Amino acid sequence: MCGLRDEAGVMVDVCLLSAPPFAHIKWPSNGTVALVLDGVAVPNVARSIYEWSGGAAKTECLYAGTRWEPVSDFAPWIVWLESEKDPVLAAFLERGAAQEWGYLLVTNYCPDALRDYLRQLTVIERMPGCVELIRIAHPEMARRLIGEGLMLPGRDLPQDLVSQVASPNLVSGTWISQEPSRNTGDPGNEGTPKNVEALNAAFCAFNRRRDNLALWEMMDSPVRKWLGGPTIKDAFRKLDQITEEAESCGHAGPRHKFLYLLDRYRNDRLLSHT
């Protein structure tokens, strides 16, 4: 376990993903610990929660009662945890943490306040009249939007609502624990980020990371070794640099990025033999 500050100045703790995160989670005596699950990643998320808990979980879908309810199968779901021995949490740690199926949030406030904040984070209106869904249940998105404070709670909610974000990172093979910085400024309107430029950059980085992980699964051993492999942890930095370069050259989508990467690989191989 080690402590450091990230680029946003947020306090971050890191521990191996293979180790349970409990020693690094400050379970509140009067607050709430929630497991946020990503319906895009978890197969049949509602059924999975039911089976993991034996039908006894305290859970809810963040799209329930909204215009997005018809796509609840892909929605963020919250499971309110009773203790470290909660069966849903045990199943998540065994099957889903290493696949980034979700993350943990700790608050000293009531469940209603945390639910309201997460619902604010499910949509954004970067341009007037253009509402976009945010994949807020993905750990990487939570690290940026919640952990780094890119989207703060609305004026009607406490600004220190989230005391800790504990999220799995399959690239580094670690749990990342963030304590969001306390913000004393104006939180802005609900669904409106204070720094649109930083938020746009976070979305681009998220999409590139998603593509990078897909590309990694398509590579054979020589290409992985060229990137610094054999593991994604070793290769990710160079892979991300090349795909960002590909984007700057107009190559969008995994297929075109992969072709660009293969061209770079072949050219480097040719140069190394001349």
C-alpha positions as CSV (number, residue, x, y, z in Angstrom):
1,M,0.0,0.0,0.0
2,C,1.3,3.5,-0.8
3,G,-0.1,7.0,-0.8
4,L,0.4,9.7,-3.4
5,R,-1.4,12.5,-5.1
6,D,-2.6,12.3,-8.7
7,E,-2.4,15.0,-11.4
8,A,-5.6,16.6,-10.0
9,G,-4.1,16.8,-6.5
10,V,-6.4,14.1,-5.1
11,M,-5.0,11.8,-2.4
12,V,-4.7,8.3,-3.8
13,D,-3.8,5.0,-2.2
14,V,-2.9,1.9,-4.2
15,C,-2.9,-1.8,-3.3
16,L,-2.7,-5.0,-5.3
17,L,-5.9,-6.0,-7.0
18,S,-5.4,-9.6,-5.8
19,A,-5.7,-8.4,-2.2
20,P,-9.1,-7.6,-0.6
21,P,-9.6,-3.8,-0.3
22,F,-11.1,-3.9,3.2
23,A,-8.0,-2.8,5.0
24,H,-8.0,0.4,2.9
25,I,-11.7,1.2,3.1
26,K,-12.8,3.4,6.0
27,W,-16.2,1.7,6.8
28,P,-18.3,4.5,8.3
29,S,-20.1,3.9,11.6
30,N,-23.1,6.0,10.7
31,G,-22.7,6.3,6.9
32,T,-23.1,4.1,3.9
33,V,-20.9,1.9,1.7
34,A,-22.3,1.3,-1.8
35,L,-21.2,-1.1,-4.6
36,V,-21.9,0.5,-8.0
37,L,-22.2,-2.1,-10.7
38,D,-21.9,-1.5,-14.5
39,G,-24.8,-2.9,-16.4
40,V,-22.8,-2.7,-19.6
41,A,-20.2,-5.0,-18.2
42,V,-22.0,-7.3,-15.8
43,P,-23.9,-10.1,-17.6
44,N,-27.7,-9.8,-16.8
45,V,-26.9,-7.4,-14.0
46,A,-30.3,-7.5,-12.2
47,R,-30.4,-11.3,-12.3
48,S,-26.7,-11.5,-11.1
49,I,-27.4,-9.3,-8.1
50,Y,-30.4,-11.4,-7.2
51,E,-28.5,-14.7,-7.5
52,W,-25.5,-13.4,-5.6
53,S,-27.6,-12.2,-2.7
54,G,-30.2,-15.0,-2.7
55,G,-32.8,-12.4,-3.4
56,A,-32.0,-10.4,-0.3
57,A,-29.9,-7.5,-1.7
58,K,-30.8,-3.9,-1.1
59,T,-30.4,-2.7,-4.6
60,E,-31.8,-0.2,-7.1
61,C,-31.4,0.7,-10.7
62,L,-30.3,4.3,-11.4
63,Y,-32.5,4.5,-14.5
64,A,-35.7,3.5,-12.7
65,G,-38.4,6.1,-13.0
66,T,-36.5,8.0,-15.7
67,R,-36.8,8.2,-19.5
68,W,-33.9,5.7,-19.6
69,E,-35.8,3.0,-17.8
70,P,-36.3,0.9,-21.0
71,V,-32.6,0.3,-21.2
72,S,-32.2,-0.7,-17.5
73,D,-30.3,-3.9,-18.5
74,F,-27.4,-1.6,-19.3
75,A,-27.8,0.9,-16.4
76,P,-25.7,1.6,-13.3
77,W,-27.0,-0.4,-10.3
78,I,-26.4,0.4,-6.7
79,V,-26.1,-2.3,-4.0
80,W,-26.3,-0.9,-0.4
81,L,-23.8,-3.1,1.5
82,E,-24.4,-4.2,5.1
83,S,-20.9,-5.2,5.9
84,E,-17.6,-6.5,4.5
85,K,-19.2,-10.0,4.4
86,D,-22.1,-9.0,2.1
87,P,-22.6,-11.9,-0.4
88,V,-22.9,-9.5,-3.3
89,L,-19.6,-7.9,-2.5
90,A,-18.0,-11.3,-2.1
91,A,-19.2,-12.3,-5.6
92,F,-18.0,-9.0,-7.1
93,L,-14.5,-9.4,-5.6
94,E,-14.3,-13.0,-6.8
95,R,-15.7,-12.6,-10.3
96,G,-15.9,-8.9,-11.3
97,A,-13.3,-6.7,-9.7
98,A,-10.5,-7.9,-12.0
99,Q,-12.8,-7.2,-15.0
100,E,-13.7,-3.7,-13.8
101,W,-17.4,-4.5,-13.2
102,G,-17.8,-1.7,-10.7
103,Y,-16.4,0.1,-7.7
104,L,-17.1,1.1,-4.1
105,L,-18.2,4.4,-2.7
106,V,-18.1,5.5,0.9
107,T,-20.2,8.3,2.3
108,N,-20.9,9.7,5.8
109,Y,-24.3,10.7,4.6
110,C,-27.6,8.8,4.0
111,P,-28.2,6.6,0.9
112,D,-30.7,9.1,-0.6
113,A,-28.0,11.8,-0.9
114,L,-25.6,9.4,-2.6
115,R,-28.3,8.1,-4.9
116,D,-29.2,11.7,-6.0
117,Y,-25.6,12.5,-6.7
118,L,-25.1,9.4,-8.9
119,R,-28.3,10.1,-10.7
120,Q,-26.9,13.6,-11.5
121,L,-23.9,11.8,-12.9
122,T,-25.8,9.5,-15.3
123,V,-26.4,12.3,-17.8
124,I,-24.8,15.5,-19.0
125,E,-25.7,18.3,-21.3
126,R,-22.5,19.7,-22.8
127,M,-24.5,21.5,-25.5
128,P,-28.0,23.0,-25.0
129,G,-30.7,20.4,-25.8
130,C,-28.2,17.6,-26.3
131,V,-28.5,15.1,-23.4
132,E,-25.8,12.4,-23.2
133,L,-25.7,9.3,-21.0
134,I,-22.5,8.8,-19.0
135,R,-21.2,5.4,-18.2
136,I,-20.7,6.4,-14.5
137,A,-20.7,2.8,-13.2
138,H,-17.3,2.1,-14.9
139,P,-14.4,2.4,-12.5
140,E,-12.3,4.6,-14.8
141,M,-15.1,7.1,-15.2
142,A,-15.7,7.2,-11.5
143,R,-12.0,7.9,-10.8
144,R,-12.1,11.0,-13.1
145,L,-15.6,12.4,-12.4
146,I,-16.0,11.6,-8.7
147,G,-12.4,10.9,-7.5
148,E,-10.9,14.0,-9.2
149,G,-14.0,16.1,-8.8
150,L,-14.7,16.9,-12.5
151,M,-18.5,16.8,-11.7
152,L,-19.3,17.9,-8.2
153,P,-22.6,17.4,-6.3
154,G,-25.3,19.9,-7.1
155,R,-26.0,22.8,-4.8
156,D,-28.7,20.9,-2.9
157,L,-26.2,18.2,-1.9
158,P,-23.2,18.2,0.5
159,Q,-19.9,19.0,-1.3
160,D,-18.1,16.4,0.9
161,L,-20.7,13.8,0.0
162,V,-18.2,11.1,-1.1
163,S,-15.5,10.4,1.4
164,Q,-13.8,7.6,-0.6
165,V,-13.8,5.9,-4.0
166,A,-12.2,2.4,-4.1
167,S,-12.0,1.2,-7.7
168,P,-10.2,-1.7,-9.4
169,N,-7.8,-0.9,-12.3
170,L,-7.1,-3.9,-14.5
171,V,-4.3,-2.1,-16.3
172,S,-2.2,-1.6,-13.2
173,G,-3.5,-4.6,-11.4
174,T,-4.3,-2.5,-8.3
175,W,-7.1,-1.2,-6.2
176,I,-7.1,2.6,-6.3
177,S,-8.5,4.4,-3.3
178,Q,-9.2,8.2,-3.7
179,E,-10.3,10.7,-1.1
180,P,-11.9,13.5,-3.2
181,S,-10.6,16.9,-2.3
182,R,-13.1,19.1,-0.4
183,N,-14.4,21.9,-2.7
184,T,-15.2,25.2,-1.3
185,G,-16.2,27.0,-4.5
186,D,-19.5,27.1,-6.4
187,P,-20.5,23.6,-7.4
188,G,-22.5,24.9,-10.4
189,N,-25.8,23.6,-11.7
190,E,-26.8,20.0,-11.7
191,G,-25.4,18.1,-14.7
192,T,-23.2,21.0,-15.7
193,P,-19.4,20.5,-15.3
194,K,-17.2,23.4,-14.1
195,N,-14.4,22.5,-16.5
196,V,-15.8,21.4,-19.8
197,E,-12.4,21.1,-21.4
198,A,-11.1,18.8,-18.7
199,L,-14.3,16.7,-18.9
200,N,-14.0,16.4,-22.7
201,A,-10.4,15.3,-22.2
202,A,-11.5,12.7,-19.6
203,F,-14.2,11.3,-22.0
204,C,-11.6,11.0,-24.8
205,A,-9.1,9.3,-22.5
206,F,-11.8,6.9,-21.4
207,N,-12.7,6.0,-25.0
208,R,-9.1,5.6,-25.9
209,R,-8.4,3.3,-22.9
210,R,-11.5,1.2,-23.9
211,D,-10.1,0.9,-27.4
212,N,-6.6,0.1,-26.1
213,L,-7.9,-2.8,-24.0
214,A,-9.8,-4.2,-27.1
215,L,-6.6,-3.8,-29.2
216,W,-4.6,-5.6,-26.6
217,E,-6.8,-8.7,-27.0
218,M,-6.2,-8.7,-30.7
219,M,-2.4,-8.7,-30.5
220,D,0.0,-11.6,-30.8
221,S,3.1,-12.0,-28.6
222,P,5.6,-10.2,-30.9
223,V,3.5,-7.0,-31.0
224,R,2.9,-7.1,-27.3
225,K,6.7,-7.5,-26.7
226,W,7.4,-4.6,-29.0
227,L,5.1,-2.4,-26.9
228,G,6.9,-3.4,-23.7
229,G,4.8,-6.5,-22.7
230,P,4.1,-9.3,-22.1
231,T,1.5,-7.8,-19.7
232,I,-0.9,-4.9,-20.3
233,K,0.7,-3.1,-17.3
234,D,4.1,-3.1,-19.0
235,A,2.8,-2.2,-22.5
236,F,0.0,0.3,-21.8
237,R,2.0,3.5,-21.7
238,K,3.5,3.0,-25.2
239,L,0.2,1.6,-26.5
240,D,-1.7,4.7,-25.3
241,Q,0.9,7.0,-26.9
242,I,0.6,5.3,-30.2
243,T,-3.2,5.3,-30.3
244,E,-3.3,8.9,-29.2
245,E,-0.9,9.6,-32.1
246,A,-3.3,7.7,-34.4
247,E,-6.2,9.8,-33.3
248,S,-4.3,13.0,-34.0
249,C,-3.7,11.6,-37.5
250,G,-7.5,11.1,-38.0
251,H,-7.7,7.4,-37.3
252,A,-10.9,6.8,-35.3
253,G,-12.1,3.5,-34.0
254,P,-10.3,0.3,-32.9
255,R,-9.9,-1.1,-36.5
256,H,-8.1,1.9,-37.9
257,K,-6.0,2.4,-34.8
258,F,-5.0,-1.3,-35.0
259,L,-3.9,-0.9,-38.6
260,Y,-1.9,2.3,-37.7
261,L,-0.2,0.4,-34.9
262,L,0.7,-2.5,-37.1
263,D,2.2,-0.1,-39.6
264,R,4.3,1.4,-36.8
265,Y,5.4,-2.1,-35.7
266,R,6.4,-3.2,-39.2
267,N,8.3,0.0,-39.9
268,D,10.2,-0.4,-36.6
269,R,11.0,-4.0,-37.5
270,L,12.3,-2.9,-40.9
271,L,14.5,-0.2,-39.4
272,S,15.9,-2.6,-36.9
273,H,17.1,-4.9,-39.7
274,T,18.7,-2.2,-41.8
